[in-house]
Amino acid sequence: MSYQIRDALIDDVPGILDIYNDAVANTTAIWNETPVDLANRLAWFEARAQQGYPILVAVDDSGVLGYASFGDWRPFEGFRHTVEHSVYIRGDQRGKGLGPVLMAALVERARGCGKHVMVAAIESGNAASVRLHERLGFVVTGQMPQVGVKFGRWLDLTFMQLMLDPGAQP
């Protein structure tokens, strides 16, 4: 498979929207139940840009294959060195190794931004995502049973985190 990992462009937003809405409709990776429109994803894209946070895309001739980004974990100054990320892969590309490549690039970007911790919030039944994060050095830091609901069932949340610069002083 020949693809490129790069910063997202405004022209990539429709492809990002399609991947996002597919995850809304068909997975528990996103706990929203209502698809969003292009204006929503454009606002998200602009907010990331204003914050100086990356949106990385994997692209080939067919368009956006997947994307990854991070943003503030909580809106308080005390959490300014911690980010929460997301990574989503187009349905026909899942299981082909794009997730680890996008995540590794995203982790390096977080380090480059001077972040200290990257947080993952994963639906506990998503064993593939948990394994991916473990391979990248993330560790489970918390379990929250039945905090969400989708597809008529309760969802459990697993928190994982990666120390981006162990030993750094605040």
N, C-alpha and C positions, 0 to 999 in steps of 0.2 A: 504494500500500500504506500503510495506516495502522497504525502500531505505536508503542509507547512504549519508551524505554530507561530503566531504573531499576535500583536495587539489588535484588538477588534477595531474596525472602522464603522462609521455610521451605516454604511451599506451592508454590513453584516447583521444589523439588528433584525431584519425580517427572518433570517435564518435562526437567530437566537430565539426569537418569538416562537417559531415553529417548534423548536426543541423544548422550550419551556412549557408550552401548552400541551405537548405530547406527554411530558412528565406529569403535568396536572391531571390529565385525563386518564393516564394508564399506570401510574406508579405511586408509591408512597414516598418517593424522594422529595416531593414538594407536598406539603399538607394543605395547600389551597385546593378548593374544589371547583373554582370558577376560572375558566380561561381568561386571560388578559388580552387587551388590544395593543396595537402598535404604539399608541400614545403612551401606554404604561411602560413598555420596554424602552422607548426613547427617553422617558423621564428617568428611568433607572440608569440608562447608559450615561446620560448627562450628569446625574448625581455622582456616579463613580468618577467621572472625569473631573468634576469640581473638587472632589475629595482627594484627587491624585492617586486613586486606586486603579489597578489594572483590570481589564477584561481581556483575557487571552482566548483566542479561537484556534481551533484546528480546522484547516480548510484544504479542499482540493478542488478539482474542476466541477464537482457536483455542488459545491457550496460549503456551508458551515457544517462540520462533522461533530463538533462539540465545543463547549466553552467552559471557562473557569474564571472565577473572580473572588475577591474578598472585600469585606467592608468592616466598619466598626462593629465590635462585638456588642457593646453597650454604649449608650450616648452620654456617658459620664467621663470627665477628664481622667479619673483614676484608672480607666480601662484603655487609655490611649495607645498602649503598646500591645494590645491584644486585638486580633482580627478573627472574624468567622468567615469561612470560605464556602463556596458552592462549586460543584463541577457537574455538568450534565452532558451526556453524549446522545447524539441522534440515534433513534431506535434501531436503524439498520447497521449501526456502527458499534453497538455495545458488545463487549467481550472481545474486541479486537486490539486492545492494548492502548487505546487513546487516553483513558482515564489516568493511568500512572504517568504518562508523558506530560499531560496538561498539569497534573498536580505537582510534579517535580518542578516544572517551570514556574508555577505559581508560588511554591515555597521559596524558591530563589528570589522571586520578586519581593516577597514579604521580608525576607532578610535584607534585601537591598533598600527597603523602605525603613529599616531600623526597627521592625516589629520584633517583639519578644516571644509571643505565643500565638499559635494559630489553633483555633477551635473548630471542631467538626461536630455538628448535631445530626445524628444519623438515626433513621427509623431502625429500631433494634433488630427487626427481621431481615434487614438488608445485609445479609452475610457477605456478599461480594464487596460492598462498600467498606464494611468493617475490616475485611481482610486487606483490601487495598490500602487503607489508612495504616494498618499495622505494619505492612511491608515498608511504608514510608517513614516509620518511626513514631507514629502516633500511639498513644496509650489511652486506654479507657479510664476516664476520671469520674464518671457518674452514670447512673441508670435511673430513669424516671418512668415508672410504669403508668400506662393508661393516661398519659397527658394530652393525647390527641385522638382524633377520630377521622376516619376516611373509609370509604367503601363499606360503610355500615359496621365497622369494627373498631375497637380501641387500638391505639398505637402506642408503643413504648418508645422512649427516646434514649439513645445512648450518646453521651458526650465523650469525645476524644480530644486530646490536645497534643500538639507538638511544640516542644521548646525549641525556638529558632536560634537562640544564642544563649545556651546554658552558661551560667556563671556571670552573665552581664549584670552590671549595677544599674539601678534605675536613675 
